Amino acid sequence: MSKLEALEKRVSGLSAEDLAEFRQWFAEFDAAAWDRQIERDVKAGKLDALADETLRDHAAGKSTEF
């Protein structure tokens, strides 16, 4: 059995209360991982072209305020 399969089996066996707690923990864990990835991408310049396009569109009046 792989580590993932073992984990799936353990998660499947959680009580409703424990599953809710695990779900909350995982959402926070996943959000933190996403934030770290975005930070790496920004530092590497991977979002520069998208930001430039967005600023051009805004300057051209193609955006609206929230």
C-alpha positions as protocol buffer text, in pm:
chain_id: "A"
residue {
  index: 1
  type: MET
  ca { x: 0 y: 0 z: 0 }
}
residue {
  index: 2
  type: SER
  ca { x: 139 y: 341 z: -96 }
}
residue {
  index: 3
  type: LYS
  ca { x: 164 y: 628 z: 150 }
}
residue {
  index: 4
  type: LEU
  ca { x: -122 y: 803 z: -30 }
}
residue {
  index: 5
  type: GLU
  ca { x: -345 y: 497 z: -15 }
}
residue {
  index: 6
  type: ALA
  ca { x: -270 y: 459 z: 356 }
}
residue {
  index: 7
  type: LEU
  ca { x: -353 y: 823 z: 413 }
}
residue {
  index: 8
  type: GLU
  ca { x: -678 y: 792 z: 215 }
}
residue {
  index: 9
  type: LYS
  ca { x: -775 y: 493 z: 427 }
}
residue {
  index: 10
  type: ARG
  ca { x: -704 y: 680 z: 751 }
}
residue {
  index: 11
  type: VAL
  ca { x: -895 y: 990 z: 638 }
}
residue {
  index: 12
  type: SER
  ca { x: -1189 y: 775 z: 530 }
}
residue {
  index: 13
  type: GLY
  ca { x: -1205 y: 631 z: 881 }
}
residue {
  index: 14
  type: LEU
  ca { x: -1225 y: 967 z: 1060 }
}
residue {
  index: 15
  type: SER
  ca { x: -1533 y: 1061 z: 1258 }
}
residue {
  index: 16
  type: ALA
  ca { x: -1740 y: 1350 z: 1129 }
}
residue {
  index: 17
  type: GLU
  ca { x: -1590 y: 1577 z: 1396 }
}
residue {
  index: 18
  type: ASP
  ca { x: -1232 y: 1474 z: 1320 }
}
residue {
  index: 19
  type: LEU
  ca { x: -1296 y: 1504 z: 946 }
}
residue {
  index: 20
  type: ALA
  ca { x: -1421 y: 1861 z: 993 }
}
residue {
  index: 21
  type: GLU
  ca { x: -1109 y: 1944 z: 1195 }
}
residue {
  index: 22
  type: PHE
  ca { x: -886 y: 1780 z: 935 }
}
residue {
  index: 23
  type: ARG
  ca { x: -1066 y: 1967 z: 655 }
}
residue {
  index: 24
  type: GLN
  ca { x: -1002 y: 2300 z: 832 }
}
residue {
  index: 25
  type: TRP
  ca { x: -636 y: 2214 z: 890 }
}
residue {
  index: 26
  type: PHE
  ca { x: -589 y: 2108 z: 528 }
}
residue {
  index: 27
  type: ALA
  ca { x: -754 y: 2424 z: 393 }
}
residue {
  index: 28
  type: GLU
  ca { x: -509 y: 2634 z: 594 }
}
residue {
  index: 29
  type: PHE
  ca { x: -216 y: 2412 z: 491 }
}
residue {
  index: 30
  type: ASP
  ca { x: -315 y: 2431 z: 124 }
}
residue {
  index: 31
  type: ALA
  ca { x: -363 y: 2811 z: 136 }
}
residue {
  index: 32
  type: ALA
  ca { x: -17 y: 2855 z: 288 }
}
residue {
  index: 33
  type: ALA
  ca { x: 137 y: 2635 z: 17 }
}
residue {
  index: 34
  type: TRP
  ca { x: -43 y: 2842 z: -250 }
}
residue {
  index: 35
  type: ASP
  ca { x: 88 y: 3165 z: -94 }
}
residue {
  index: 36
  type: ARG
  ca { x: 444 y: 3032 z: -98 }
}
residue {
  index: 37
  type: GLN
  ca { x: 409 y: 2935 z: -466 }
}
residue {
  index: 38
  type: ILE
  ca { x: 273 y: 3278 z: -561 }
}
residue {
  index: 39
  type: GLU
  ca { x: 562 y: 3445 z: -373 }
}
residue {
  index: 40
  type: ARG
  ca { x: 815 y: 3229 z: -563 }
}
residue {
  index: 41
  type: ASP
  ca { x: 647 y: 3309 z: -894 }
}
residue {
  index: 42
  type: VAL
  ca { x: 646 y: 3683 z: -820 }
}
residue {
  index: 43
  type: LYS
  ca { x: 1015 y: 3679 z: -723 }
}
residue {
  index: 44
  type: ALA
  ca { x: 1097 y: 3483 z: -1040 }
}
residue {
  index: 45
  type: GLY
  ca { x: 911 y: 3738 z: -1254 }
}
residue {
  index: 46
  type: LYS
  ca { x: 659 y: 3486 z: -1380 }
}
residue {
  index: 47
  type: LEU
  ca { x: 370 y: 3728 z: -1325 }
}
residue {
  index: 48
  type: ASP
  ca { x: 535 y: 4039 z: -1473 }
}
residue {
  index: 49
  type: ALA
  ca { x: 377 y: 4005 z: -1818 }
}
residue {
  index: 50
  type: LEU
  ca { x: 33 y: 3955 z: -1665 }
}
residue {
  index: 51
  type: ALA
  ca { x: 77 y: 4259 z: -1440 }
}
residue {
  index: 52
  type: ASP
  ca { x: 194 y: 4470 z: -1734 }
}
residue {
  index: 53
  type: GLU
  ca { x: -108 y: 4366 z: -1940 }
}
residue {
  index: 54
  type: THR
  ca { x: -341 y: 4446 z: -1653 }
}
residue {
  index: 55
  type: LEU
  ca { x: -190 y: 4792 z: -1604 }
}
residue {
  index: 56
  type: ARG
  ca { x: -217 y: 4864 z: -1978 }
}
residue {
  index: 57
  type: ASP
  ca { x: -582 y: 4754 z: -1977 }
}
residue {
  index: 58
  type: HIS
  ca { x: -655 y: 4971 z: -1675 }
}
residue {
  index: 59
  type: ALA
  ca { x: -486 y: 5273 z: -1833 }
}
residue {
  index: 60
  type: ALA
  ca { x: -697 y: 5213 z: -2145 }
}
residue {
  index: 61
  type: GLY
  ca { x: -1015 y: 5222 z: -1938 }
}
residue {
  index: 62
  type: LYS
  ca { x: -1085 y: 4850 z: -1965 }
}
residue {
  index: 63
  type: SER
  ca { x: -1136 y: 4800 z: -1592 }
}
residue {
  index: 64
  type: THR
  ca { x: -1390 y: 4901 z: -1332 }
}
residue {
  index: 65
  type: GLU
  ca { x: -1357 y: 4978 z: -962 }
}
residue {
  index: 66
  type: PHE
  ca { x: -1492 y: 4737 z: -703 }
}
